[in-house]
């Protein structure tokens, strides 16, 4: 049960990227023991995540979710949201990504999201806290991916702006450039 997603994703770190939802072989036994409601729910989740670009949801042994990114970030755990502090909603997770910058696999990790205001953070919290672990992981995957897409869009805008400045500087130099007058 693989839902394909943008197979032309640039520079994937492994062959599983291009899938918004990845059901691993160790999950098969639990799937076979589950019910049609679980199968249908995972199908819906796969369809909901079909447009993700940077974060994907992997379902593993015992149907345990793992959120994985095209970079070094990977998370496991219960993905329980904490009651918002002002406009910030925090999810409890366990780091399962690359061990760099002092991050260690198996250590607690908080994933934080800033909302426009406390009311928006509280609404997201109320919605997500009612979900089971797989649906929470799917919702968090979408939130992480949205943030990564927004960050990438800002970087692209900055690259375009830098290119415009370089082109304008080159045009200015070609029009008015000259050597320093030495006396």
C-alpha positions as CSV (number, residue, x, y, z in Angstrom):
1,X,0.0,0.0,0.0
2,X,2.2,2.8,-1.3
3,X,0.7,6.2,-2.2
4,X,3.0,7.8,-4.7
5,X,3.9,11.4,-4.3
6,X,5.9,13.5,-6.8
7,X,8.3,10.9,-8.0
8,X,10.6,13.6,-9.4
9,X,11.4,15.0,-5.9
10,X,14.9,16.5,-6.3
11,X,17.8,14.7,-4.5
12,X,15.9,12.3,-2.3
13,X,18.1,10.8,0.5
14,X,16.7,7.3,-0.2
15,X,14.5,5.3,-2.5
16,X,11.4,5.7,-0.2
17,X,11.1,9.4,-0.9
18,X,8.4,10.3,-3.4
19,X,5.9,8.6,-1.2
20,X,3.8,10.6,1.3
21,X,3.0,7.4,3.2
22,X,5.3,4.4,3.4
23,X,4.0,1.2,4.8
24,X,7.1,-0.9,5.7
25,X,7.4,-4.7,5.4
26,X,7.5,-5.0,9.3
27,X,4.0,-3.4,9.4
28,X,2.4,-6.1,7.3
29,X,1.8,-8.5,10.2
30,X,0.0,-5.9,12.2
31,X,-2.0,-4.8,9.1
32,X,-3.1,-8.3,8.5
33,X,-4.3,-8.6,12.1
34,X,-6.1,-5.2,11.9
35,X,-9.5,-4.4,10.4
36,X,-10.8,-2.7,7.3
37,X,-11.3,0.5,9.3
38,X,-7.5,0.7,9.9
39,X,-6.8,-0.1,6.2
40,X,-9.3,2.6,5.1
41,X,-7.9,5.1,7.5
42,X,-4.3,4.5,6.4
43,X,-5.5,4.8,2.8
44,X,-7.1,8.2,3.6
45,X,-4.0,9.3,5.4
46,X,-1.9,8.4,2.4
47,X,-4.2,10.4,0.1
48,X,-4.2,13.4,2.6
49,X,-0.4,13.4,2.6
50,X,-0.1,13.0,-1.2
51,X,1.2,16.5,-1.8
52,X,4.0,16.5,0.9
53,X,7.4,17.4,-0.4
54,X,9.8,17.4,2.5
55,X,8.2,15.2,5.2
56,X,6.6,11.8,4.9
57,X,5.0,9.3,7.3
58,X,6.3,5.8,7.6
59,X,4.3,3.1,9.3
60,X,6.5,0.4,10.8
61,X,6.4,-2.6,13.1
62,X,3.2,-2.7,15.1
63,X,1.8,0.2,13.1
64,X,4.1,2.6,14.9
65,X,4.5,5.9,13.0
66,X,7.8,7.6,12.2
67,X,7.9,11.0,10.6
68,X,10.8,11.3,8.2
69,X,12.2,14.2,6.2
70,X,14.4,14.6,3.1
71,X,17.0,16.1,5.5
72,X,18.4,14.7,8.7
73,X,15.1,15.0,10.7
74,X,13.2,11.9,11.8
75,X,10.8,11.6,14.8
76,X,9.1,8.7,16.6
77,X,7.1,8.6,19.8
78,X,3.5,9.5,20.7
79,X,3.5,13.0,19.2
80,X,1.3,14.3,22.0
81,X,0.6,18.0,21.9
82,X,1.1,20.1,25.0
83,X,-1.4,22.7,26.1
84,X,-0.2,25.8,24.2
85,X,1.9,28.5,25.9
86,X,0.6,31.7,24.3
87,X,0.7,31.2,20.5
88,X,3.1,28.2,20.6
89,X,2.0,24.6,20.3
90,X,4.6,22.0,21.2
91,X,4.6,18.3,20.3
92,X,6.5,15.7,22.4
93,X,8.5,13.4,20.2
94,X,11.7,11.3,20.3
95,X,14.6,12.2,18.0
96,X,15.3,9.4,15.4
97,X,17.3,11.4,12.9
98,X,20.9,12.0,12.3
99,X,23.1,12.4,15.3
100,X,24.6,15.8,14.8
101,X,24.6,19.2,16.7
102,X,24.2,17.3,19.9
103,X,21.1,15.5,18.9
104,X,21.0,11.8,19.9
105,X,18.6,9.1,18.8
106,X,16.2,8.0,21.4
107,X,16.3,11.4,23.3
108,X,13.2,13.4,23.9
109,X,12.6,16.2,21.4
110,X,10.0,19.0,21.3
111,X,8.6,20.1,18.0
112,X,7.2,23.7,18.3
113,X,4.9,25.7,16.0
114,X,4.1,29.3,16.3
115,X,0.6,30.3,15.4
116,X,-0.9,33.8,14.7
117,X,-2.3,34.0,18.2
118,X,-3.2,31.9,21.3
119,X,-6.7,31.2,20.0
120,X,-5.3,29.5,16.8
121,X,-2.8,27.5,18.8
122,X,-5.5,26.4,21.2
123,X,-7.8,25.4,18.3
124,X,-5.1,23.3,16.8
125,X,-4.4,21.7,20.2
126,X,-8.0,20.8,20.8
127,X,-8.3,19.2,17.4
128,X,-5.1,17.2,17.5
129,X,-5.2,16.0,21.2
130,X,-8.3,14.0,20.3
131,X,-6.6,12.0,17.6
132,X,-4.9,8.6,18.0
133,X,-1.1,8.3,17.5
134,X,-1.3,7.6,13.7
135,X,-3.6,10.5,13.0
136,X,-1.5,12.8,15.2
137,X,1.6,11.7,13.3
138,X,-0.2,12.4,10.0
139,X,-1.3,15.8,11.1
140,X,2.2,16.7,12.4
141,X,3.7,15.5,9.1
142,X,1.4,17.9,7.3
143,X,2.3,20.7,9.6
144,X,6.1,20.1,9.3
145,X,5.8,19.8,5.6
146,X,3.9,23.1,5.3
147,X,6.5,24.9,7.4
148,X,9.3,23.4,5.2
149,X,7.5,24.4,2.0
150,X,7.1,28.0,3.3
151,X,10.7,28.1,4.3
152,X,11.8,26.9,0.9
153,X,9.6,29.4,-0.8
154,X,11.2,32.2,1.2
155,X,14.7,31.0,0.2
156,X,13.6,30.9,-3.4
157,X,12.3,34.5,-3.2
158,X,15.6,35.6,-1.6
159,X,17.6,33.8,-4.4
160,X,15.5,35.7,-7.0
161,X,16.0,39.0,-5.2
162,X,19.8,38.4,-5.0
163,X,19.9,37.6,-8.7
164,X,18.0,40.8,-9.5
165,X,20.5,42.8,-7.4
166,X,23.5,41.2,-9.1
167,X,22.0,41.8,-12.6
168,X,21.2,45.4,-11.7
169,X,24.7,45.9,-10.3
170,X,26.3,44.5,-13.5
171,X,24.1,46.7,-15.6
172,X,25.0,49.7,-13.5
173,X,28.7,48.8,-13.9
174,X,28.5,48.4,-17.6
175,X,26.8,51.7,-18.0
176,X,28.7,53.9,-15.5
177,X,31.7,51.7,-14.5
178,X,35.2,53.1,-14.8
179,X,38.7,53.1,-13.3
180,X,39.5,55.1,-10.2
181,X,41.1,58.4,-11.1
182,X,44.6,58.6,-9.6
183,X,46.4,61.9,-9.3
